[in-house]
Amino acid sequence: MKKRHVLNSPSLLELKKHRRRVVFVKITLCTIAFTVLFATLAYISRLGKLNISNIEIVGNKVVTSEDIKPIVEEAISGNYLWVFPKTNILLYSKKEITKNIFKQFKRIKGVSFAVKEDKTLLLSIVERTALYTWCGDVPLELNSKDKPVCYFMDESGYIFNEAPYFSGEVYFKFYGSIVSNNGIPSGLYFSSKNFLKLAVFKRTLELMGMKPVSMYLEDSGDVRVTLSSKTSSTGPEIIFKLDSNFKTVAENLDAALSTEPLLSQFKDKYSSLLYIDLRFGNKVYYKFK
């Protein structure tokens, strides 16, 4: 009874009320302060000198600025929390713009941002350079009436835009299987583990005086490099294993081409050469028609 009397004493009740009033005042002041701060930041964020007024795109050669601008405009339209404009030079999302540009245009591999003094958002675009083409899992048959559907590739083997049809040997062609869920190769890499070595081997053949025009990576692990031919639709092939030491393969080929009788035959009977087979270690096999 005495304990209950103490807990309900007027002085203790008054103390509790005072504490509640203090807490209420603190919450009220914090709410007011937050509201004022929020409103001030919202006002500042909308000042003209802090908002993007124009969009400029440079560096692009194939993808047009008119195609890129709508992606940027969509990304900076609207507001954050219904208040802060996405055009604010401190708030606009570089990550979202870059992601959407990469998703839409596989040719583009780099985007950098800057805001000029007149509040123009400047996008500097880096496009991929088409050095090769990927033309399918396997080469078309010689008597096929279909035209190959090829895609451009850059120096890393990254596949991007579909290429127009080229007659002749405009771009070096790669053939071989790739993993694609939707049947569209754009955005994928061709033979990512070996592509750089394959490109170096192509260049090595060129330095040896040959003109390779295509390379076919068979599912079996064999690689067939077709050389240019002026007298027929297909030229001779250089055959080797994908898991070989490419340097050793090149050395064996160079040694064979520097030794008789292949040295003379390669020069005099090139148009009738069918293949040079380098799949068997230091042994080099070749065949003419």
PEQUI-V30005 format. One record per backbone hydrogen bond with DSSP energy under -1.0 kcal/mol. CO is the residue of the C=O (numbers start at 1). NH is the residue of the N-H. Records with the same first field share a line. If there is no record, write none. Layout:
BEGIN
CO = NH  NH
END
This chain:
BEGIN
1 = 5
2 = 6
3 = 7
4 = 8
6 = 9
9 = 13
10 = 14
11 = 15
12 = 16
13 = 17
14 = 18
15 = 19
16 = 20
17 = 21
18 = 22
19 = 23
20 = 24
21 = 25
22 = 26
23 = 27
24 = 28
25 = 29
26 = 30
27 = 31
28 = 32
29 = 33
30 = 34
31 = 35
32 = 36
33 = 37
34 = 38
35 = 39
36 = 40
37 = 41
38 = 42
39 = 43
40 = 44
41 = 45
44 = 47
47 = 50
48 = 51
50 = 89
54 = 121
56 = 123
58 = 125
64 = 68
65 = 69
68 = 72
69 = 73
70 = 74
71 = 75
72 = 76
78 = 86
80 = 83  84
84 = 80
85 = 88
87 = 52
88 = 91  92
93 = 97
94 = 98
95 = 99
96 = 100
97 = 101
98 = 102
99 = 103
100 = 104
101 = 105
105 = 108
107 = 128
110 = 126
112 = 124
114 = 122
116 = 119
119 = 53  54
120 = 116
121 = 56
122 = 114
123 = 58
124 = 112
126 = 109  110
132 = 153
133 = 174
134 = 151
136 = 176
141 = 144
150 = 163
151 = 134
152 = 160
153 = 131  132
154 = 157
157 = 190
158 = 154
159 = 187
161 = 152
172 = 133
173 = 215
174 = 135
175 = 217
185 = 188
188 = 159
191 = 194  195
194 = 198
195 = 199
196 = 200
197 = 201
198 = 202
199 = 203
200 = 204
201 = 205
202 = 206
203 = 207
204 = 208
205 = 210
206 = 209
211 = 228
213 = 173
214 = 226
215 = 175
216 = 224
218 = 221
221 = 242
222 = 218
223 = 240
224 = 216
225 = 238
226 = 213  214
236 = 227
237 = 276
238 = 225
239 = 278
240 = 223
241 = 244
245 = 249
246 = 250
247 = 251
248 = 252
249 = 253
250 = 254
251 = 255
252 = 256
253 = 257
256 = 259
259 = 263
261 = 265
262 = 266
264 = 268
265 = 269
269 = 272
270 = 273
272 = 289
274 = 237
275 = 287
276 = 239
277 = 285
280 = 283
285 = 277
287 = 274  275
END
